[in-house]
Amino acid sequence: MTHNPKSKNELPISSITSDYIYESGSSKNSDISCYSSSPHPTGTTTHDRSQHPKSCTVTSTNSTSTNPHDVHIPPAFSIDFDNESGEVDREYTGQFEGPEKTLEVCFRRKDGMTEMDHSQFQSDSSTFPPPKAGLRLLRRSDLDHICKRARCTILSSISNQYLDAYVLSESSLFVYNYMIVIKTCGTTTLLRCLAVLIELGRRLDLELDWVGYSRKNFNFPDDQCFPHGSFTQELEYLYGHKRLCEKLDGNGYTLGPITDDHWFVFVADQTIRSKPDMENDRVLNIMMFDFDLDVADLFYYDKYQRKKEGETEEQAVKRISMEQTKAAGIDALCPGALFDARAFEPCGYSMNAILYKSYYTMHITPEEGSSYASFETNQKLASYTSLINNVIRTFRPKRFVMTLMADEGGLREIKGNPLLDTSEFSKIAVPPKSKYNAGLVYKRTNIASIKVESDCCCMMGNWTIAHELGDRDFNEQRHRGMSFT
């Protein structure tokens, strides 16, 4: 499949704006949202539109209404608010929203061919991996426009036979033939690029297959720009796209305790599950807060020689980025992968790594008092126990949130995962970093899970330090292992 140039009747992609229709008087500060009267698994809340096709029932944490059906999405009318929103930077308050917003959009070919079918069609020898197709044929200017809508820019990229990975000024972008994943942090406006993504897919003869949007509750919700003032506002925004509403007829969910860290998820599933050999997907994300001060100190730019003789500025940035990667032990978390790391001034770090079809990504804000580090991968492992332990041992946070999104087939393949273990076996032990320090034991404080749409399973759990250990205590704790129950 070739990338056809735009016809004379098509507008340039840079002129595409959202078809969003929105009443701008929505609640700003609420980060908790709509509730359904139907029962759901413990620890989850569903935001269901199935019985209200023209409106989404919502309730707000600061609402005076006691009846969740008292508040509705206001009637739609056309305004230009979305086309200007998010273009002006908020004044920096000294606090940074580390946890990322994540948008995953999957497409399928309109002719019904799968990626494997396309590969066999292109080559008599039926070689795999497949050639570049679909979204990987997008021009750099198209990707730049997607990022501009989200208020971020592309800094660098790496590629292999399966995907292209881009480090952004605010996190990461991954492009497969028929899937795109965007993670953005801070006050970015991630959902505003959705209309552009779907229009680009249409121009490539692709149709929407699956949309997933997720994020942890904000630490500083008042700093966010439209349409991310609350999960309620985000759902209203998604449902308010006239052109996209039919394909975005999904539901929103809240996993976890409202009084603690929790996870918001929106899924719109249009997948045609016609083949039993479809790949089993899963994405693991670890969000770590208030991590070890010695580790945080590694991600300050001035700790390294700024520029060696004969180096260009870009060469110095690459060198310092890899020095930070190795000093923190991040390279050991993704053995064999191709790395693209980026150190920021005065502090901060982002990293993408790719290995065959899998990506790894890390984003770190080391400021004392609000330090944050995230690790995410879609690598398919039979057991995640060792990987999770290594990530936690690298950063030694005071608390962390772990999420897993997988289809049912992928979940059945996982044989080791603290999210699936009993409370006792979900503990994670971290050895002392020196003879002068104590080891740590993390205890899972709560867990929530739900199956959404057809077969998408979402799980999240919170961990915090239960107590400290000496060397002897650590060896005893380690002896029990992280068994799968």
Secondary structure, 3 states (H helix, E strand, C coil): CCCCCCCCCCCCHHHCCCCECCCCCCCCCCCCCCCCCCCCCCCEEEECCCCCCCCCCCCCCCCCCCCHHHCCCCCCCCCCHHHHCCCCCCCCCCCCCCCCEEEEEEEEECCCCCHHHHHHHHCCCCCCCCCCCHHHHCCHHHHHHHHHHHCCCEEEEEECCCCEEEEECCEEEEECCCEEEEEECCCCCHHHHHHHHHHHHHHCCEEEEEEEEEEECCCCHHHCCCCCCCHHHHHHHHHCECCCCCCCCCEEEEECCCCCCCEEEEEEECCCCCCCCCCCCEEEEEEEECCCHHHHHHHEHHHCCCCCCCCCHHHHHHHHHHHHHHHHCHHHHCCCCEEEEEECCCECEEEEEEECCEEEEEEEECCCCCCEEEEEECCCCCECHHHHHHHHHHHCCCEEEEEEEEEHHHHHHCCECCCCCCCCCCCEEECCCCCCCCEEEEEEEEEEEEEECCCEEEEEEEEEEEEEECHHHHHHHHHHCCCCC
